[in-house]
């Protein structure tokens, strides 16, 4: 209703654009952020060999962009945290992290496809909570968390590899 009044759109137009109301609006906003993120990411010169550095850069870009809309996101958190919106929230987070991996050229199709997305989704979810409460200049708390978390993704990979080797010994 606020958007309709502010933009002076007819309710019929909004029904056509967003038939599922706020559910559609949430995904539209996320796509809007993704497009801004892609534009900013393409301007950066990043070592394409380092997946972690690429993911870290994308996360920092995304949170910098999101920071412009912090009040809106704080309000939408109430909507997305409702028990009836758990599936919507899960789809939203999945779409965000899947977009990251696809953007950097991930072509995995085995179990790595899922583990990469699951690990990044958990990091992203915690980062959102830290970011919401981050009052530091230049998002220092959020970026410190992201630096540590993304650089520690290698630990999970090493544990996963050792577990796989151990299991293969018994097979």
VENLINTA-V629529 format. One record per backbone hydrogen bond with DSSP energy under -0.5 kcal/mol. NH is the residue of the N-H (numbers start at 1). CO is the residue of the C=O. Records with the same first field share a line. If there is no record, write none. Layout:
BEGIN
NH = CO, CO
END
This chain:
BEGIN
5 = 1
6 = 2
7 = 3
8 = 4
9 = 4
14 = 10
15 = 11
16 = 12
17 = 13
18 = 14
19 = 16
21 = 18
23 = 20
25 = 21
26 = 22
27 = 23
28 = 24
29 = 25
30 = 26
31 = 27
32 = 28
33 = 29
34 = 30
35 = 31
36 = 32
37 = 33
38 = 34
39 = 35
40 = 36
41 = 37
42 = 38
43 = 39, 40
44 = 40, 41
46 = 44
48 = 46
50 = 47
51 = 49
54 = 50
55 = 51
56 = 52
57 = 53
58 = 54
59 = 55
60 = 56
61 = 57
62 = 58
63 = 59
64 = 60
65 = 61
66 = 62
67 = 63
68 = 65
69 = 66
70 = 67
73 = 69
74 = 70
75 = 71
76 = 72
77 = 73
78 = 74, 75
79 = 75
80 = 76
81 = 77
82 = 79
85 = 82
86 = 83
89 = 85
90 = 86
91 = 87
92 = 88
93 = 89
94 = 90
95 = 91
96 = 92
97 = 93
98 = 94
99 = 95
100 = 96
101 = 97
102 = 98
103 = 99
104 = 100
105 = 102
106 = 101
113 = 110
114 = 110
115 = 111
116 = 112
117 = 113
118 = 114
119 = 115
120 = 116
121 = 117
122 = 118
123 = 119
124 = 120
125 = 121
126 = 122
127 = 123
128 = 124
129 = 125
130 = 126
131 = 127
132 = 128
133 = 129
134 = 130, 131
135 = 133
139 = 136
140 = 137
143 = 139
144 = 140
145 = 141
146 = 142
147 = 143
148 = 144
149 = 145
150 = 146
151 = 147
152 = 148
153 = 150
154 = 151
155 = 152
156 = 152
157 = 153
158 = 154
159 = 155
160 = 156
161 = 157
162 = 158
163 = 159
164 = 160
165 = 161
166 = 162
167 = 163
168 = 164
169 = 165
170 = 166, 167
171 = 167
END
